[in-house]
Amino acid sequence: QYESEGMRKHMRDLKPTVFADLIAMNALYRPGPMEYIPQFIRRKHGLEKIEYDLPEMEDNLKETYGITVYQEQVMAAAQKVANFTLAQADNLRKAMGKKDAKELDGLLEAFRAGMLENGFTEDAVTALWDTLLPFAGYAFNNAHSAAYGVLSYWTAYMKANHPAEYMAALLTSVGDTRDKLAIYLSACRKMGLVVQS
């Protein structure tokens, strides 16, 4: 997860200090949300003010510096500001992910009604919907991203602290897949590990 050149550059800029940073980067480093990475990094380091679409979303977005990163954040926003039940919020998440225009139109009406009932303006409804809609189409599930984060952290730790054992296990795992063997053998040579032909 963290080995591509682009991800390594972003991780160096981010300088993660908490595990939540690793989880967020897993979710952000994909087509679509990738454009939010520089803003995420600036906000983490205090170089850009953390802002929320609505003050009511601060609790939900504090960990990600005011940026919607996870599907759960979309669902929580719908529950908090539009009075959605958990089931309605999950339907919203699914419809946004599938870009189901017909279902989204129906959910928008319920979303609007809930927000207006809570005293929000029509402009606030439109602004929040326009923020959530495109993002939810590629938002990652937090638990999914966390699982990748744990696995990535463990493998990075093993590679950094036990490189020979890590690379031996990696080579064993690819068995007789010639392309991967060649890539990993080359990596072993670059790491200064002796590789017998």
MODELLER restraints for C-alpha pairs under 7 A, 6 or more apart:
rsr = mdl.restraints
at = mdl.atoms
rsr.add(forms.Gaussian(group=physical.xy_distance, feature=features.Distance(at['CA:1:A'], at['CA:152:A']), mean=6.02, stdev=0.5))
rsr.add(forms.Gaussian(group=physical.xy_distance, feature=features.Distance(at['CA:2:A'], at['CA:8:A']), mean=6.13, stdev=0.5))
rsr.add(forms.Gaussian(group=physical.xy_distance, feature=features.Distance(at['CA:2:A'], at['CA:152:A']), mean=6.95, stdev=0.5))
rsr.add(forms.Gaussian(group=physical.xy_distance, feature=features.Distance(at['CA:13:A'], at['CA:41:A']), mean=6.99, stdev=0.5))
rsr.add(forms.Gaussian(group=physical.xy_distance, feature=features.Distance(at['CA:14:A'], at['CA:41:A']), mean=5.26, stdev=0.5))
rsr.add(forms.Gaussian(group=physical.xy_distance, feature=features.Distance(at['CA:16:A'], at['CA:22:A']), mean=6.74, stdev=0.5))
rsr.add(forms.Gaussian(group=physical.xy_distance, feature=features.Distance(at['CA:22:A'], at['CA:149:A']), mean=5.87, stdev=0.5))
rsr.add(forms.Gaussian(group=physical.xy_distance, feature=features.Distance(at['CA:23:A'], at['CA:145:A']), mean=5.44, stdev=0.5))
rsr.add(forms.Gaussian(group=physical.xy_distance, feature=features.Distance(at['CA:23:A'], at['CA:146:A']), mean=5.06, stdev=0.5))
rsr.add(forms.Gaussian(group=physical.xy_distance, feature=features.Distance(at['CA:23:A'], at['CA:149:A']), mean=5.24, stdev=0.5))
rsr.add(forms.Gaussian(group=physical.xy_distance, feature=features.Distance(at['CA:24:A'], at['CA:69:A']), mean=6.82, stdev=0.5))
rsr.add(forms.Gaussian(group=physical.xy_distance, feature=features.Distance(at['CA:26:A'], at['CA:145:A']), mean=5.79, stdev=0.5))
rsr.add(forms.Gaussian(group=physical.xy_distance, feature=features.Distance(at['CA:26:A'], at['CA:149:A']), mean=6.73, stdev=0.5))
rsr.add(forms.Gaussian(group=physical.xy_distance, feature=features.Distance(at['CA:27:A'], at['CA:69:A']), mean=6.67, stdev=0.5))
rsr.add(forms.Gaussian(group=physical.xy_distance, feature=features.Distance(at['CA:27:A'], at['CA:140:A']), mean=5.54, stdev=0.5))
rsr.add(forms.Gaussian(group=physical.xy_distance, feature=features.Distance(at['CA:27:A'], at['CA:145:A']), mean=5.84, stdev=0.5))
rsr.add(forms.Gaussian(group=physical.xy_distance, feature=features.Distance(at['CA:28:A'], at['CA:34:A']), mean=5.16, stdev=0.5))
rsr.add(forms.Gaussian(group=physical.xy_distance, feature=features.Distance(at['CA:28:A'], at['CA:37:A']), mean=6.46, stdev=0.5))
rsr.add(forms.Gaussian(group=physical.xy_distance, feature=features.Distance(at['CA:28:A'], at['CA:69:A']), mean=6.81, stdev=0.5))
rsr.add(forms.Gaussian(group=physical.xy_distance, feature=features.Distance(at['CA:32:A'], at['CA:138:A']), mean=6.73, stdev=0.5))
rsr.add(forms.Gaussian(group=physical.xy_distance, feature=features.Distance(at['CA:40:A'], at['CA:65:A']), mean=6.59, stdev=0.5))
rsr.add(forms.Gaussian(group=physical.xy_distance, feature=features.Distance(at['CA:42:A'], at['CA:48:A']), mean=5.41, stdev=0.5))
rsr.add(forms.Gaussian(group=physical.xy_distance, feature=features.Distance(at['CA:43:A'], at['CA:49:A']), mean=6.23, stdev=0.5))
rsr.add(forms.Gaussian(group=physical.xy_distance, feature=features.Distance(at['CA:43:A'], at['CA:50:A']), mean=5.95, stdev=0.5))
rsr.add(forms.Gaussian(group=physical.xy_distance, feature=features.Distance(at['CA:43:A'], at['CA:65:A']), mean=6.10, stdev=0.5))
rsr.add(forms.Gaussian(group=physical.xy_distance, feature=features.Distance(at['CA:44:A'], at['CA:65:A']), mean=6.55, stdev=0.5))
rsr.add(forms.Gaussian(group=physical.xy_distance, feature=features.Distance(at['CA:50:A'], at['CA:65:A']), mean=5.82, stdev=0.5))
rsr.add(forms.Gaussian(group=physical.xy_distance, feature=features.Distance(at['CA:50:A'], at['CA:66:A']), mean=5.72, stdev=0.5))
rsr.add(forms.Gaussian(group=physical.xy_distance, feature=features.Distance(at['CA:51:A'], at['CA:66:A']), mean=5.65, stdev=0.5))
rsr.add(forms.Gaussian(group=physical.xy_distance, feature=features.Distance(at['CA:52:A'], at['CA:58:A']), mean=6.26, stdev=0.5))
rsr.add(forms.Gaussian(group=physical.xy_distance, feature=features.Distance(at['CA:52:A'], at['CA:66:A']), mean=5.26, stdev=0.5))
rsr.add(forms.Gaussian(group=physical.xy_distance, feature=features.Distance(at['CA:53:A'], at['CA:128:A']), mean=6.61, stdev=0.5))
rsr.add(forms.Gaussian(group=physical.xy_distance, feature=features.Distance(at['CA:57:A'], at['CA:77:A']), mean=6.54, stdev=0.5))
rsr.add(forms.Gaussian(group=physical.xy_distance, feature=features.Distance(at['CA:58:A'], at['CA:66:A']), mean=6.89, stdev=0.5))
rsr.add(forms.Gaussian(group=physical.xy_distance, feature=features.Distance(at['CA:60:A'], at['CA:73:A']), mean=6.25, stdev=0.5))
rsr.add(forms.Gaussian(group=physical.xy_distance, feature=features.Distance(at['CA:61:A'], at['CA:67:A']), mean=6.28, stdev=0.5))
rsr.add(forms.Gaussian(group=physical.xy_distance, feature=features.Distance(at['CA:61:A'], at['CA:68:A']), mean=6.49, stdev=0.5))
rsr.add(forms.Gaussian(group=physical.xy_distance, feature=features.Distance(at['CA:69:A'], at['CA:139:A']), mean=6.16, stdev=0.5))
rsr.add(forms.Gaussian(group=physical.xy_distance, feature=features.Distance(at['CA:70:A'], at['CA:139:A']), mean=5.24, stdev=0.5))
rsr.add(forms.Gaussian(group=physical.xy_distance, feature=features.Distance(at['CA:70:A'], at['CA:140:A']), mean=5.05, stdev=0.5))
rsr.add(forms.Gaussian(group=physical.xy_distance, feature=features.Distance(at['CA:70:A'], at['CA:141:A']), mean=5.43, stdev=0.5))
rsr.add(forms.Gaussian(group=physical.xy_distance, feature=features.Distance(at['CA:70:A'], at['CA:142:A']), mean=5.55, stdev=0.5))
rsr.add(forms.Gaussian(group=physical.xy_distance, feature=features.Distance(at['CA:71:A'], at['CA:93:A']), mean=6.68, stdev=0.5))
rsr.add(forms.Gaussian(group=physical.xy_distance, feature=features.Distance(at['CA:71:A'], at['CA:136:A']), mean=6.39, stdev=0.5))
rsr.add(forms.Gaussian(group=physical.xy_distance, feature=features.Distance(at['CA:71:A'], at['CA:139:A']), mean=5.28, stdev=0.5))
rsr.add(forms.Gaussian(group=physical.xy_distance, feature=features.Distance(at['CA:71:A'], at['CA:140:A']), mean=5.71, stdev=0.5))
rsr.add(forms.Gaussian(group=physical.xy_distance, feature=features.Distance(at['CA:71:A'], at['CA:141:A']), mean=5.21, stdev=0.5))
rsr.add(forms.Gaussian(group=physical.xy_distance, feature=features.Distance(at['CA:72:A'], at['CA:141:A']), mean=6.66, stdev=0.5))
rsr.add(forms.Gaussian(group=physical.xy_distance, feature=features.Distance(at['CA:72:A'], at['CA:142:A']), mean=6.90, stdev=0.5))
rsr.add(forms.Gaussian(group=physical.xy_distance, feature=features.Distance(at['CA:74:A'], at['CA:132:A']), mean=6.52, stdev=0.5))
rsr.add(forms.Gaussian(group=physical.xy_distance, feature=features.Distance(at['CA:74:A'], at['CA:136:A']), mean=6.86, stdev=0.5))
rsr.add(forms.Gaussian(group=physical.xy_distance, feature=features.Distance(at['CA:75:A'], at['CA:89:A']), mean=4.82, stdev=0.5))
rsr.add(forms.Gaussian(group=physical.xy_distance, feature=features.Distance(at['CA:75:A'], at['CA:90:A']), mean=6.48, stdev=0.5))
rsr.add(forms.Gaussian(group=physical.xy_distance, feature=features.Distance(at['CA:75:A'], at['CA:93:A']), mean=6.61, stdev=0.5))
rsr.add(forms.Gaussian(group=physical.xy_distance, feature=features.Distance(at['CA:78:A'], at['CA:84:A']), mean=5.59, stdev=0.5))
rsr.add(forms.Gaussian(group=physical.xy_distance, feature=features.Distance(at['CA:78:A'], at['CA:89:A']), mean=5.99, stdev=0.5))
rsr.add(forms.Gaussian(group=physical.xy_distance, feature=features.Distance(at['CA:79:A'], at['CA:85:A']), mean=6.04, stdev=0.5))
rsr.add(forms.Gaussian(group=physical.xy_distance, feature=features.Distance(at['CA:79:A'], at['CA:86:A']), mean=6.84, stdev=0.5))
rsr.add(forms.Gaussian(group=physical.xy_distance, feature=features.Distance(at['CA:79:A'], at['CA:89:A']), mean=6.48, stdev=0.5))
rsr.add(forms.Gaussian(group=physical.xy_distance, feature=features.Distance(at['CA:81:A'], at['CA:115:A']), mean=5.58, stdev=0.5))
rsr.add(forms.Gaussian(group=physical.xy_distance, feature=features.Distance(at['CA:81:A'], at['CA:118:A']), mean=6.90, stdev=0.5))
rsr.add(forms.Gaussian(group=physical.xy_distance, feature=features.Distance(at['CA:82:A'], at['CA:111:A']), mean=5.21, stdev=0.5))
rsr.add(forms.Gaussian(group=physical.xy_distance, feature=features.Distance(at['CA:82:A'], at['CA:114:A']), mean=3.94, stdev=0.5))
rsr.add(forms.Gaussian(group=physical.xy_distance, feature=features.Distance(at['CA:82:A'], at['CA:115:A']), mean=4.39, stdev=0.5))
rsr.add(forms.Gaussian(group=physical.xy_distance, feature=features.Distance(at['CA:83:A'], at['CA:114:A']), mean=5.30, stdev=0.5))
rsr.add(forms.Gaussian(group=physical.xy_distance, feature=features.Distance(at['CA:92:A'], at['CA:107:A']), mean=6.69, stdev=0.5))
rsr.add(forms.Gaussian(group=physical.xy_distance, feature=features.Distance(at['CA:93:A'], at['CA:136:A']), mean=6.63, stdev=0.5))
rsr.add(forms.Gaussian(group=physical.xy_distance, feature=features.Distance(at['CA:95:A'], at['CA:103:A']), mean=6.35, stdev=0.5))
rsr.add(forms.Gaussian(group=physical.xy_distance, feature=features.Distance(at['CA:95:A'], at['CA:104:A']), mean=6.10, stdev=0.5))
rsr.add(forms.Gaussian(group=physical.xy_distance, feature=features.Distance(at['CA:96:A'], at['CA:104:A']), mean=6.98, stdev=0.5))
rsr.add(forms.Gaussian(group=physical.xy_distance, feature=features.Distance(at['CA:96:A'], at['CA:133:A']), mean=6.35, stdev=0.5))
rsr.add(forms.Gaussian(group=physical.xy_distance, feature=features.Distance(at['CA:96:A'], at['CA:136:A']), mean=5.61, stdev=0.5))
rsr.add(forms.Gaussian(group=physical.xy_distance, feature=features.Distance(at['CA:96:A'], at['CA:137:A']), mean=5.25, stdev=0.5))
rsr.add(forms.Gaussian(group=physical.xy_distance, feature=features.Distance(at['CA:97:A'], at['CA:136:A']), mean=6.06, stdev=0.5))
rsr.add(forms.Gaussian(group=physical.xy_distance, feature=features.Distance(at['CA:97:A'], at['CA:137:A']), mean=4.21, stdev=0.5))
rsr.add(forms.Gaussian(group=physical.xy_distance, feature=features.Distance(at['CA:97:A'], at['CA:138:A']), mean=6.69, stdev=0.5))
rsr.add(forms.Gaussian(group=physical.xy_distance, feature=features.Distance(at['CA:99:A'], at['CA:137:A']), mean=6.77, stdev=0.5))
rsr.add(forms.Gaussian(group=physical.xy_distance, feature=features.Distance(at['CA:112:A'], at['CA:125:A']), mean=5.96, stdev=0.5))
rsr.add(forms.Gaussian(group=physical.xy_distance, feature=features.Distance(at['CA:115:A'], at['CA:125:A']), mean=6.54, stdev=0.5))
rsr.add(forms.Gaussian(group=physical.xy_distance, feature=features.Distance(at['CA:158:A'], at['CA:166:A']), mean=5.88, stdev=0.5))
rsr.add(forms.Gaussian(group=physical.xy_distance, feature=features.Distance(at['CA:159:A'], at['CA:166:A']), mean=5.48, stdev=0.5))
rsr.add(forms.Gaussian(group=physical.xy_distance, feature=features.Distance(at['CA:164:A'], at['CA:193:A']), mean=6.80, stdev=0.5))
rsr.add(forms.Gaussian(group=physical.xy_distance, feature=features.Distance(at['CA:167:A'], at['CA:188:A']), mean=6.96, stdev=0.5))
rsr.add(forms.Gaussian(group=physical.xy_distance, feature=features.Distance(at['CA:171:A'], at['CA:181:A']), mean=6.34, stdev=0.5))
rsr.add(forms.Gaussian(group=physical.xy_distance, feature=features.Distance(at['CA:171:A'], at['CA:184:A']), mean=6.65, stdev=0.5))
rsr.add(forms.Gaussian(group=physical.xy_distance, feature=features.Distance(at['CA:174:A'], at['CA:180:A']), mean=6.62, stdev=0.5))
rsr.add(forms.Gaussian(group=physical.xy_distance, feature=features.Distance(at['CA:174:A'], at['CA:181:A']), mean=6.65, stdev=0.5))
rsr.add(forms.Gaussian(group=physical.xy_distance, feature=features.Distance(at['CA:188:A'], at['CA:195:A']), mean=6.96, stdev=0.5))
rsr.add(forms.Gaussian(group=physical.xy_distance, feature=features.Distance(at['CA:189:A'], at['CA:195:A']), mean=6.80, stdev=0.5))
